[in-house]
Amino acid sequence: MDAIMRTRAATHTAYTRWFSTGTRMFLYFTATVIGFDTMGIDVGILYVFARALAWGLAAAVAIGVGVSFGWGGREYVANHIEGWMSSASQGTPSPQPSDDD
């Protein structure tokens, strides 16, 4: 994990420590599960917790991405809505009376 921490200077980001800690925890969990399975201990409950954690993390990332796009897109739409509406009204033909009237 020291290799990940050494890349902190190269990446210029503060999230390197979070990434290295997450990688370390994942590897500890993997080694623990493999060790318990090798010793003959049932690791089914660990798989259940790992799957729940993975789905929770995926949901959190999806919600975060959706909210960030929503907040970022709000300003963009507010700045461009007038132009879109004027071009839409210019491109829309006015209704013509039908022959049945």
Wavefront OBJ file of the C-alpha trace (Angstrom):
o trace
v 0.000 0.000 0.000
v 2.998 2.284 0.300
v 3.094 2.406 -3.493
v -0.357 3.978 -3.495
v 0.640 6.508 -0.847
v 3.766 7.448 -2.838
v 1.592 8.340 -5.821
v -0.005 11.096 -3.750
v 2.660 13.553 -4.895
v 2.169 12.510 -8.510
v -1.621 12.766 -8.474
v -1.856 15.968 -6.413
v -5.053 14.812 -4.729
v -6.120 14.420 -1.120
v -8.143 11.283 -1.869
v -5.101 9.045 -2.227
v -5.291 8.161 1.470
v -8.969 7.157 1.092
v -8.167 5.021 -1.935
v -5.232 3.319 -0.221
v -7.291 2.619 2.908
v -10.136 1.181 0.833
v -7.735 -1.003 -1.129
v -6.100 -2.197 2.089
v -9.477 -3.099 3.648
v -10.548 -4.955 0.500
v -7.340 -6.992 0.510
v -7.679 -7.748 4.251
v -11.246 -8.943 3.695
v -10.212 -11.080 0.726
v -7.329 -12.662 2.652
v -9.591 -13.315 5.651
v -12.275 -14.979 3.542
v -9.729 -17.141 1.722
v -8.103 -18.082 5.044
v -11.400 -18.995 6.709
v -12.500 -20.972 3.651
v -9.194 -22.850 3.618
v -9.628 -23.711 7.313
v -13.087 -25.094 6.569
v -15.057 -22.331 8.278
v -18.318 -21.433 6.540
v -17.924 -17.960 5.016
v -21.445 -17.625 3.619
v -22.388 -14.889 6.092
v -19.311 -12.897 5.050
v -20.463 -13.088 1.442
v -23.892 -11.793 2.476
v -22.368 -8.805 4.274
v -19.967 -8.120 1.409
v -22.801 -8.198 -1.114
v -24.911 -5.839 1.015
v -21.951 -3.476 1.369
v -21.308 -3.560 -2.382
v -24.952 -2.779 -3.223
v -25.010 0.016 -0.666
v -21.832 1.519 -2.072
v -23.155 1.239 -5.633
v -26.418 2.933 -4.632
v -24.536 5.739 -2.873
v -22.359 6.340 -5.935
v -25.384 6.301 -8.261
v -27.291 8.763 -6.086
v -24.241 11.002 -5.807
v -23.718 11.057 -9.568
v -27.410 11.750 -10.178
v -27.528 14.607 -7.691
v -24.329 16.147 -9.054
v -25.640 16.033 -12.619
v -28.954 17.480 -11.446
v -27.384 20.412 -9.628
v -24.869 21.055 -12.383
v -27.490 20.827 -15.108
v -29.856 23.186 -13.322
v -27.652 26.218 -13.998
v -27.030 25.174 -17.591
v -30.743 24.802 -18.294
v -31.560 28.100 -16.565
v -29.002 29.903 -18.753
v -30.217 28.366 -22.034
v -33.986 27.872 -21.607
v -34.946 31.195 -23.231
v -33.008 30.377 -26.397
v -34.503 26.909 -26.571
v -38.059 28.154 -26.129
v -37.696 30.903 -28.744
v -36.226 28.503 -31.302
v -38.960 25.964 -30.537
v -41.738 28.518 -31.007
v -40.188 29.745 -34.282
v -39.887 26.220 -35.630
v -43.430 25.163 -34.698
v -46.019 25.812 -37.426
v -49.228 27.530 -36.405
v -52.349 25.349 -36.520
v -54.327 25.477 -39.774
v -58.105 25.035 -39.902
v -59.087 21.648 -41.215
v -61.400 21.030 -44.145
v -64.008 19.498 -41.813
v -64.672 22.849 -40.020
l 1 2 3 4 5 6 7 8 9 10 11 12 13 14 15 16 17 18 19 20 21 22 23 24 25 26 27 28 29 30 31 32 33 34 35 36 37 38 39 40 41 42 43 44 45 46 47 48 49 50 51 52 53 54 55 56 57 58 59 60 61 62 63 64 65 66 67 68 69 70 71 72 73 74 75 76 77 78 79 80 81 82 83 84 85 86 87 88 89 90 91 92 93 94 95 96 97 98 99 100 101
